[in-house]
């Protein structure tokens, strides 16, 4: 036992004592549920094993015992009160030994069912330097599978909400010098002011900290189990000299993006400069280590009709001002497709009208005429750069339009089926449509490390580019994107999308648009129509410029 913990037997019960502090009358029997946890039970004990959810009294006693042991720095005593003693002890021990966290005060809040929320206030002390640290987390009390005792359900997040399986808390000289990331105009970008940039700044530090001219400081951080992932800095005890890292971001656009996504429980947005590929803003709500805006994979709905329209225009199957049928329903290889609320457009309506009103059937009816099931995946890659190896400067998922046949291929034409995109991909697609040429998005200049950027094999013709942008302008002027784009100035265009996802009663809201030399795309999970939720997010970013 660490910290001088002793076990005494009083009245037949085990009492754990450390430094004169009692942790409660708990048997020294853990329960990992997987054969661990130490100890055995007598026949008389096993016949009295409790079942069912822990009582309020048990929850209070167990959590208090755990908190008291943890606060006293006794990892063994705290670990034995969990259902995974072997997994919990080294993490709890490292709290003091590796992270140098002491003077711990844990304040529990009222239990909500079996969950107990709490705040931790402590002090990190290392080589004569100290600083307070505080955060909130929660634990769950469960019934031990074999002992029947009330135990803390062990997860690394019990110790710190950002701690993941296999990760460790450490304090010392930072493994990589800190960076001072600046936007395109030299404005300093911090995770405190721009929360969505937190994971990005951590990655930029990992990649460019050693070569940016800085020196290490003393910090407390989370070191992930996966060495390819960046450390997560929690506290700086002594600043080193940060190295400067130039980004392509724009502070004004980033601030607008942060504001816009916070209006929804789950939303993401990215803005890109069409003429260069420079990423101007990236924002997510909530902010997680997995960057949904850059790494997400989901169906983009009708926003993908930008790519489909380019295909149909290239093949000469339609023209922007030519007639295009838009019936209520269309059948393709035994699979039925329909428009939202089964609307149709009158005979003689143009392809621009079908695009601007997001008519699904106008696109589905032309699939046979392409005479190539692989036509959509091919133009997505060859012109729009989807599926190429993008080297933006941080980790991204670069979109996917797999080759399909039959009804699944038809679903792809309207952004459903097996198409996988994130808002970075869709902002880039819009940027390509705007200029006719794919320019790989970047968040740090290529000159920073001379990495090889992805290039598409060809551009759209000037005629197709002009027609495509004309249709997007119509969508923003009087089509499904008109309401959202009403306050956006300049030369503007848009495309809406509503992506149906299995298990969701409401579709995901997608919207993408441009204003002059800025393109942006957003998704709001379960947001419904594209113009209703994601549209205002895009509009707010476009209005900020960049």
C-alpha positions as semicolon CSV with decimal commas, in nm:
position;residue;x (nm);y (nm);z (nm)
1;X;0,000;0,000;0,000
2;X;0,127;0,349;-0,087
3;X;0,130;0,641;0,158
4;X;0,163;0,416;0,458
5;X;-0,182;0,262;0,422
6;X;-0,262;-0,013;0,671
7;X;-0,543;-0,264;0,700
8;X;-0,701;-0,335;1,036
9;X;-0,977;-0,582;1,120
10;X;-1,248;-0,426;1,337
11;X;-1,561;-0,616;1,415
12;X;-1,500;-0,853;1,126
13;X;-1,481;-0,569;0,867
14;X;-1,175;-0,440;0,690
15;X;-1,096;-0,074;0,751
16;X;-0,838;0,100;0,533
17;X;-0,634;0,363;0,712
18;X;-0,369;0,595;0,564
19;X;-0,200;0,862;0,768
20;X;-0,479;0,845;1,026
21;X;-0,755;0,894;0,767
22;X;-1,026;0,626;0,749
23;X;-1,174;0,543;0,412
24;X;-1,474;0,349;0,535
25;X;-1,553;-0,007;0,616
26;X;-1,501;-0,169;0,278
27;X;-1,387;-0,522;0,216
28;X;-1,053;-0,526;0,035
29;X;-1,217;-0,716;-0,248
30;X;-1,232;-0,544;-0,584
31;X;-1,431;-0,676;-0,877
32;X;-1,299;-0,630;-1,227
33;X;-1,566;-0,847;-1,381
34;X;-1,289;-1,021;-1,575
35;X;-1,132;-1,235;-1,309
36;X;-0,925;-0,952;-1,160
37;X;-0,986;-0,744;-0,854
38;X;-0,806;-0,968;-0,604
39;X;-0,943;-1,171;-0,319
40;X;-1,191;-1,454;-0,281
41;X;-1,517;-1,504;-0,099
42;X;-1,627;-1,768;0,147
43;X;-1,938;-1,970;0,082
44;X;-2,127;-1,775;0,349
45;X;-2,019;-1,445;0,193
46;X;-2,115;-1,545;-0,161
47;X;-2,462;-1,645;-0,041
48;X;-2,515;-1,286;0,070
49;X;-2,403;-1,119;-0,254
50;X;-2,628;-0,823;-0,328
51;X;-2,790;-0,769;-0,665
52;X;-2,968;-0,486;-0,838
53;X;-2,867;-0,122;-0,871
54;X;-2,668;0,033;-0,583
55;X;-2,875;0,223;-0,328
56;X;-2,833;0,596;-0,271
57;X;-2,650;0,519;0,054
58;X;-2,411;0,280;-0,122
59;X;-2,345;0,535;-0,397
60;X;-2,263;0,802;-0,139
61;X;-2,038;0,572;0,067
62;X;-1,850;0,428;-0,228
63;X;-1,788;0,760;-0,399
64;X;-1,678;0,919;-0,069
65;X;-1,437;0,635;0,004
66;X;-1,295;0,661;-0,347
67;X;-1,260;1,041;-0,330
68;X;-1,096;1,029;0,012
69;X;-0,841;0,769;-0,097
70;X;-0,766;0,951;-0,421
71;X;-0,727;1,286;-0,243
72;X;-0,487;1,128;0,007
73;X;-0,273;0,999;-0,281
74;X;-0,340;0,633;-0,205
75;X;-0,382;0,476;-0,547
76;X;-0,417;0,122;-0,407
77;X;-0,697;0,217;-0,172
78;X;-0,883;0,407;-0,442
79;X;-0,832;0,136;-0,705
80;X;-0,975;-0,138;-0,485
81;X;-1,300;0,056;-0,473
82;X;-1,335;0,025;-0,853
83;X;-1,447;-0,263;-1,072
84;X;-1,107;-0,270;-1,244
85;X;-0,839;-0,251;-0,978
86;X;-0,559;-0,352;-1,216
87;X;-0,651;-0,082;-1,467
88;X;-0,723;0,192;-1,216
89;X;-0,420;0,172;-0,987
90;X;-0,145;0,273;-1,233
91;X;-0,352;0,566;-1,362
92;X;-0,429;0,689;-1,011
93;X;-0,065;0,640;-0,908
94;X;0,060;0,841;-1,205
95;X;-0,160;1,131;-1,091
96;X;0,090;1,205;-0,817
97;X;0,402;1,032;-0,941
98;X;0,410;1,140;-1,307
99;X;0,178;1,441;-1,313
100;X;0,300;1,572;-0,975
101;X;-0,052;1,670;-0,872
102;X;-0,111;1,711;-0,497
103;X;-0,312;1,905;-0,238
104;X;-0,619;1,749;-0,392
105;X;-0,966;1,860;-0,290
106;X;-1,260;1,679;-0,447
107;X;-1,607;1,824;-0,406
108;X;-1,894;1,595;-0,511
109;X;-2,224;1,730;-0,633
110;X;-2,565;1,568;-0,583
111;X;-2,585;1,221;-0,736
112;X;-2,801;1,186;-1,046
113;X;-2,910;0,825;-1,035
114;X;-2,587;0,625;-1,016
115;X;-2,375;0,912;-1,152
116;X;-2,184;1,139;-0,917
117;X;-2,051;1,466;-1,062
118;X;-1,760;1,636;-0,888
119;X;-1,501;1,909;-0,913
120;X;-1,131;1,865;-0,853
121;X;-0,910;2,144;-0,724
122;X;-0,543;2,061;-0,682
123;X;-0,190;2,192;-0,720
124;X;0,073;2,088;-0,972
125;X;0,425;2,125;-0,829
126;X;0,743;2,054;-1,024
127;X;1,103;2,168;-0,963
128;X;1,008;2,459;-0,742
129;X;0,724;2,578;-0,964
130;X;0,358;2,527;-0,878
131;X;0,021;2,622;-1,016
132;X;-0,342;2,537;-0,934
133;X;-0,542;2,310;-1,160
134;X;-0,916;2,256;-1,152
135;X;-1,173;2,069;-1,361
136;X;-1,503;1,881;-1,339
137;X;-1,576;1,516;-1,411
138;X;-1,812;1,239;-1,302
139;X;-1,814;0,875;-1,205
140;X;-2,074;0,599;-1,200
141;X;-2,127;0,354;-0,916
142;X;-2,219;0,000;-1,020
143;X;-2,278;-0,335;-0,854
144;X;-1,972;-0,562;-0,860
145;X;-2,039;-0,871;-1,070
146;X;-1,892;-1,123;-0,826
147;X;-1,875;-0,943;-0,492
148;X;-2,206;-0,763;-0,513
149;X;-2,036;-0,459;-0,366
150;X;-2,099;-0,103;-0,482
151;X;-1,792;-0,003;-0,685
152;X;-1,678;0,283;-0,904
153;X;-1,718;0,191;-1,270
154;X;-1,362;0,249;-1,384
155;X;-1,292;0,475;-1,682
156;X;-0,982;0,695;-1,729
157;X;-1,221;0,994;-1,747
158;X;-1,282;0,944;-1,375
159;X;-0,936;1,095;-1,317
160;X;-0,964;1,363;-1,586
161;X;-1,242;1,416;-1,844
162;X;-0,992;1,428;-2,133
163;X;-0,799;1,116;-2,032
164;X;-0,847;0,824;-2,272
165;X;-0,763;0,455;-2,251
166;X;-0,386;0,404;-2,242
167;X;-0,311;0,776;-2,215
168;X;-0,107;0,916;-1,924
169;X;-0,094;1,241;-1,730
170;X;0,254;1,392;-1,712
171;X;0,427;1,702;-1,582
172;X;0,777;1,806;-1,682
173;X;0,970;1,973;-1,956
174;X;0,740;1,969;-2,256
175;X;0,823;1,710;-2,519
176;X;0,779;1,967;-2,795
177;X;0,833;2,345;-2,779
178;X;0,516;2,549;-2,769
179;X;0,407;2,743;-3,076
180;X;0,244;3,076;-3,133
181;X;0,010;3,019;-3,424
182;X;-0,090;3,331;-3,614
183;X;-0,352;3,396;-3,878
184;X;-0,278;3,531;-4,225
185;X;-0,254;3,885;-4,086
186;X;-0,037;3,801;-3,785
187;X;-0,318;3,782;-3,526
188;X;-0,233;3,528;-3,255
189;X;-0,471;3,231;-3,246
190;X;-0,535;3,068;-2,907
191;X;-0,762;2,783;-2,803
192;X;-0,906;3,007;-2,528
193;X;-1,033;3,263;-2,781
194;X;-1,106;3,015;-3,060
195;X;-1,201;2,685;-2,888
196;X;-1,247;2,492;-3,213
197;X;-0,880;2,545;-3,294
198;X;-0,765;2,356;-2,983
199;X;-0,709;2,016;-3,151
200;X;-0,564;2,187;-3,459
201;X;-0,316;2,392;-3,257
202;X;-0,210;2,077;-3,068
203;X;-0,144;1,903;-3,400
204;X;0,045;2,200;-3,543
205;X;0,262;2,206;-3,232
206;X;0,336;1,835;-3,264
207;X;0,426;1,868;-3,633
208;X;0,606;2,201;-3,640
209;X;0,710;2,279;-3,282
210;X;1,063;2,140;-3,321
211;X;1,132;2,342;-3,635
212;X;0,959;2,667;-3,544
213;X;1,244;2,816;-3,340
214;X;1,096;2,775;-2,992
215;X;1,225;2,625;-2,666
216;X;1,050;2,388;-2,425
217;X;0,868;2,499;-2,111
218;X;0,734;2,311;-1,808
219;X;0,383;2,178;-1,856
220;X;0,120;1,930;-1,747
221;X;-0,015;1,733;-2,040
222;X;-0,198;1,420;-2,150
223;X;0,020;1,189;-2,355
224;X;-0,203;0,974;-2,582
225;X;-0,154;0,600;-2,617
226;X;-0,120;0,654;-2,992
227;X;0,215;0,824;-3,044
228;X;0,094;0,972;-3,374
229;X;-0,162;1,181;-3,186
230;X;-0,060;1,515;-3,033
231;X;-0,016;1,570;-2,659
232;X;-0,299;1,766;-2,497
233;X;-0,160;2,051;-2,289
234;X;-0,355;2,110;-1,967
235;X;-0,138;2,358;-1,777
236;X;0,177;2,564;-1,828
237;X;0,391;2,608;-1,516
238;X;0,675;2,788;-1,690
239;X;0,664;2,918;-2,042
240;X;0,934;2,831;-2,286
241;X;0,993;3,042;-2,591
242;X;0,715;2,963;-2,839
243;X;0,804;2,927;-3,204
244;X;0,587;3,108;-3,456
245;X;0,377;2,906;-3,698
246;X;0,201;3,085;-3,982
247;X;-0,144;2,956;-4,074
248;X;-0,384;3,042;-4,355
249;X;-0,670;3,106;-4,110
250;X;-0,845;3,441;-4,083
251;X;-0,925;3,556;-3,728
252;X;-1,245;3,737;-3,830
253;X;-1,380;3,440;-4,026
254;X;-1,278;3,204;-3,745
255;X;-1,458;3,416;-3,484
256;X;-1,772;3,418;-3,699
257;X;-1,749;3,041;-3,744
258;X;-1,717;2,988;-3,367
259;X;-2,026;3,202;-3,304
260;X;-2,229;3,035;-3,576
261;X;-2,179;2,671;-3,468
262;X;-2,258;2,749;-3,104
263;X;-2,620;2,816;-3,202
264;X;-2,668;2,440;-3,252
265;X;-2,592;2,136;-3,038
266;X;-2,399;1,963;-3,319
267;X;-2,263;2,171;-3,606
268;X;-1,949;2,211;-3,815
269;X;-1,829;2,466;-4,072
270;X;-1,521;2,525;-4,288
271;X;-1,431;2,819;-4,512
272;X;-1,184;2,801;-4,802
273;X;-1,044;3,061;-5,044
274;X;-1,121;2,930;-5,397
275;X;-0,832;3,106;-5,572
276;X;-0,566;2,949;-5,346
277;X;-0,717;2,666;-5,138
278;X;-0,627;2,851;-4,816
279;X;-0,848;2,738;-4,525
280;X;-0,986;3,051;-4,356
281;X;-1,196;2,899;-4,075
282;X;-1,272;2,566;-3,906
283;X;-1,527;2,534;-3,626
284;X;-1,714;2,257;-3,446
285;X;-1,968;2,239;-3,169
286;X;-1,904;2,046;-2,955
287;X;-1,524;2,063;-2,969
288;X;-1,368;1,717;-2,946
289;X;-1,030;1,566;-3,024
290;X;-1,195;1,414;-3,332
291;X;-1,235;1,711;-3,564
292;X;-1,571;1,648;-3,731
293;X;-1,531;1,938;-3,975
294;X;-1,207;1,793;-4,112
295;X;-1,237;1,420;-4,038
296;X;-1,609;1,343;-4,045
297;X;-1,767;1,100;-4,291
298;X;-2,134;1,128;-4,379
299;X;-2,372;1,166;-4,670
300;X;-2,382;1,533;-4,783
301;X;-2,726;1,519;-4,943
302;X;-2,807;1,747;-5,235
303;X;-2,497;1,964;-5,191
304;X;-2,325;1,691;-5,395
305;X;-2,547;1,788;-5,691
306;X;-2,274;2,043;-5,765
307;X;-2,057;1,751;-5,876
308;X;-2,347;1,571;-6,046
309;X;-2,446;1,887;-6,234
310;X;-2,087;1,932;-6,353
311;X;-2,094;1,575;-6,486
312;X;-2,424;1,622;-6,672
313;X;-2,309;1,956;-6,815
314;X;-1,977;1,809;-6,930
315;X;-2,152;1,522;-7,108
316;X;-2,384;1,767;-7,283
317;X;-2,692;1,600;-7,137
318;X;-2,818;1,933;-7,003
319;X;-2,747;2,303;-7,026
320;X;-2,815;2,560;-6,757
321;X;-3,095;2,718;-6,961
322;X;-3,216;2,402;-7,134
323;X;-3,530;2,211;-7,041
324;X;-3,510;1,937;-6,778
325;X;-3,797;1,720;-6,655
326;X;-3,874;1,734;-6,283
327;X;-4,157;1,491;-6,204
328;X;-4,272;1,410;-5,850
329;X;-4,116;1,063;-5,860
330;X;-3,864;0,872;-6,069
331;X;-3,773;0,504;-6,085
332;X;-3,423;0,374;-6,148
333;X;-3,360;-0,001;-6,162
334;X;-3,649;-0,085;-5,930
335;X;-3,556;0,185;-5,682
336;X;-3,796;0,476;-5,639
337;X;-3,682;0,834;-5,578
338;X;-3,893;1,140;-5,505
339;X;-3,860;1,509;-5,437
340;X;-3,914;1,669;-5,099
341;X;-4,289;1,657;-5,029
342;X;-4,325;1,507;-5,379
343;X;-4,309;1,846;-5,551
344;X;-4,268;1,875;-5,926
345;X;-4,187;2,153;-6,171
346;X;-4,401;2,237;-6,476
347;X;-4,308;2,121;-6,826
348;X;-4,050;2,343;-6,987
349;X;-3,868;2,419;-6,661
350;X;-3,493;2,459;-6,703
351;X;-3,211;2,263;-6,548
352;X;-3,120;2,576;-6,350
353;X;-3,468;2,570;-6,196
354;X;-3,428;2,203;-6,105
355;X;-3,088;2,273;-5,948
356;X;-3,205;2,583;-5,761
357;X;-3,515;2,406;-5,627
358;X;-3,314;2,089;-5,553
359;X;-3,518;1,855;-5,771
360;X;-3,393;1,499;-5,720
361;X;-3,580;1,341;-6,010
362;X;-3,427;1,573;-6,272
363;X;-3,089;1,420;-6,187
364;X;-3,206;1,060;-6,146
365;X;-3,378;1,056;-6,489
366;X;-3,047;1,135;-6,663
367;X;-2,836;0,857;-6,509
368;X;-2,889;0,608;-6,794
369;X;-2,778;0,870;-7,044
370;X;-2,433;0,895;-6,881
371;X;-2,377;0,531;-6,991
372;X;-2,119;0,485;-6,714
373;X;-2,186;0,394;-6,349
374;X;-1,832;0,511;-6,264
375;X;-1,881;0,856;-6,418
376;X;-1,963;1,030;-6,089
377;X;-1,671;0,882;-5,889
378;X;-1,440;0,964;-6,180
379;X;-1,528;1,334;-6,208
380;X;-1,526;1,365;-5,827
381;X;-1,163;1,254;-5,826
382;X;-1,034;1,388;-6,157
383;X;-1,184;1,738;-6,129
384;X;-1,281;1,796;-5,765
385;X;-0,987;1,616;-5,601
386;X;-1,206;1,391;-5,387
387;X;-1,021;1,083;-5,262
388;X;-0,675;1,218;-5,332
389;X;-0,418;1,236;-5,051
390;X;-0,467;1,587;-4,918
391;X;-0,181;1,721;-4,709
392;X;-0,345;2,020;-4,544
393;X;-0,098;2,040;-4,254
394;X;-0,330;1,853;-4,015
395;X;-0,519;1,522;-4,031
396;X;-0,814;1,526;-4,271
397;X;-1,048;1,280;-4,438
398;X;-1,052;1,356;-4,807
399;X;-1,398;1,241;-4,912
400;X;-1,518;0,932;-5,094
401;X;-1,749;0,854;-5,386
402;X;-1,709;0,476;-5,431
403;X;-1,796;0,304;-5,758
404;X;-2,146;0,157;-5,733
405;X;-2,407;0,011;-5,965
406;X;-2,785;0,024;-5,993
407;X;-2,991;0,199;-5,730
408;X;-2,690;0,264;-5,509
409;X;-2,521;0,453;-5,793
410;X;-2,842;0,652;-5,843
411;X;-2,850;0,747;-5,475
412;X;-2,502;0,891;-5,511
413;X;-2,624;1,138;-5,774
414;X;-2,821;1,315;-5,502
415;X;-2,558;1,282;-5,230
416;X;-2,701;0,975;-5,055
417;X;-2,599;0,610;-5,052
418;X;-2,230;0,542;-5,001
419;X;-2,102;0,897;-5,059
420;X;-1,896;1,014;-4,761
421;X;-1,803;1,379;-4,709
422;X;-1,725;1,637;-4,443
423;X;-1,764;2,013;-4,458
424;X;-1,401;2,063;-4,562
425;X;-1,466;1,843;-4,865
426;X;-1,785;2,029;-4,955
427;X;-1,624;2,372;-4,910
428;X;-1,348;2,256;-5,145
429;X;-1,603;2,126;-5,399
430;X;-1,773;2,466;-5,393
431;X;-1,438;2,641;-5,431
432;X;-1,358;2,422;-5,733
433;X;-1,697;2,494;-5,890
434;X;-1,632;2,864;-5,838
435;X;-1,304;2,867;-6,033
436;X;-1,319;2,544;-6,235
437;X;-0,987;2,422;-6,089
438;X;-0,918;2,216;-5,775
439;X;-0,669;2,372;-5,536
440;X;-0,594;2,146;-5,244
441;X;-0,702;2,307;-4,914
442;X;-0,418;2,396;-4,677
443;X;-0,417;2,527;-4,321
444;X;-0,044;2,606;-4,319
445;X;0,150;2,727;-4,625
446;X;0,319;2,464;-4,838
447;X;0,643;2,657;-4,794
448;X;0,647;2,566;-4,424
449;X;0,761;2,210;-4,496
450;X;0,763;2,173;-4,877
451;X;0,509;1,889;-4,859
452;X;0,360;1,769;-5,187
453;X;0,004;1,887;-5,239
454;X;-0,262;1,687;-5,420
455;X;-0,346;1,796;-5,772
456;X;-0,648;1,700;-5,982
457;X;-0,584;1,563;-6,329
458;X;-0,792;1,827;-6,507
459;X;-1,012;2,137;-6,470
460;X;-1,368;2,206;-6,577
461;X;-1,407;2,383;-6,909
462;X;-1,484;2,758;-6,893
463;X;-1,833;2,687;-7,031
464;X;-1,919;2,429;-6,763
465;X;-1,770;2,648;-6,489
466;X;-1,978;2,944;-6,603
467;X;-2,300;2,741;-6,618
468;X;-2,235;2,578;-6,280
469;X;-2,174;2,908;-6,104
470;X;-2,480;3,056;-6,277
471;X;-2,696;2,780;-6,127
472;X;-2,544;2,833;-5,783
473;X;-2,612;3,208;-5,813
474;X;-2,975;3,126;-5,893
475;X;-2,999;2,905;-5,583
476;X;-2,875;3,196;-5,368
477;X;-3,095;3,454;-5,544
478;X;-3,435;3,282;-5,562
479;X;-3,387;2,910;-5,496
480;X;-3,369;2,705;-5,178
481;X;-3,072;2,907;-5,050
482;X;-3,228;3,251;-5,095
483;X;-3,345;3,307;-4,738
484;X;-3,012;3,210;-4,581
485;X;-2,805;3,409;-4,831
486;X;-3,023;3,723;-4,826
487;X;-2,780;3,917;-4,607
488;X;-2,466;3,803;-4,788
489;X;-2,316;4,055;-5,030
490;X;-2,094;4,028;-5,334
491;X;-2,105;3,773;-5,614
492;X;-2,275;3,486;-5,433
493;X;-2,399;3,134;-5,495
494;X;-2,522;2,837;-5,292
495;X;-2,652;2,481;-5,277
496;X;-2,869;2,326;-5,007
497;X;-2,887;1,966;-4,892
498;X;-3,089;1,748;-4,655
499;X;-2,921;1,415;-4,590
500;X;-3,138;1,129;-4,469
501;X;-2,957;0,913;-4,217
502;X;-3,080;0,580;-4,088
503;X;-3,207;0,594;-3,731
504;X;-3,268;0,970;-3,740
505;X;-3,619;1,109;-3,751
506;X;-3,490;1,440;-3,889
507;X;-3,240;1,473;-4,174
508;X;-2,902;1,642;-4,140
509;X;-2,896;1,999;-4,268
510;X;-2,621;2,075;-4,525
511;X;-2,545;2,403;-4,696
512;X;-2,258;2,529;-4,907
513;X;-2,205;2,864;-5,073
514;X;-1,963;3,129;-5,192
515;X;-1,930;3,504;-5,181
516;X;-1,661;3,656;-5,403
517;X;-1,338;3,466;-5,321
518;X;-1,461;3,277;-5,015
519;X;-1,645;2,943;-5,009
520;X;-1,793;2,779;-4,700
521;X;-1,986;2,464;-4,613
522;X;-2,169;2,362;-4,296
523;X;-2,363;2,069;-4,153
524;X;-2,603;2,072;-3,860
525;X;-2,687;1,725;-3,730
526;X;-3,064;1,662;-3,736
527;X;-3,107;2,021;-3,855
528;X;-3,366;1,942;-4,125
529;X;-3,373;2,146;-4,445
530;X;-3,038;2,276;-4,562
531;X;-3,140;2,639;-4,577
532;X;-3,296;2,640;-4,231
533;X;-3,003;2,546;-4,004
534;X;-2,674;2,506;-4,195
535;X;-2,756;2,797;-4,426
536;X;-2,733;3,068;-4,158
537;X;-2,404;2,917;-4,035
538;X;-2,248;2,949;-4,382
539;X;-2,395;3,297;-4,429
540;X;-2,244;3,425;-4,103
541;X;-1,898;3,306;-4,205
542;X;-1,926;3,444;-4,559
543;X;-2,034;3,782;-4,422
544;X;-1,716;3,794;-4,210
545;X;-1,507;3,769;-4,527
546;X;-1,154;3,643;-4,536
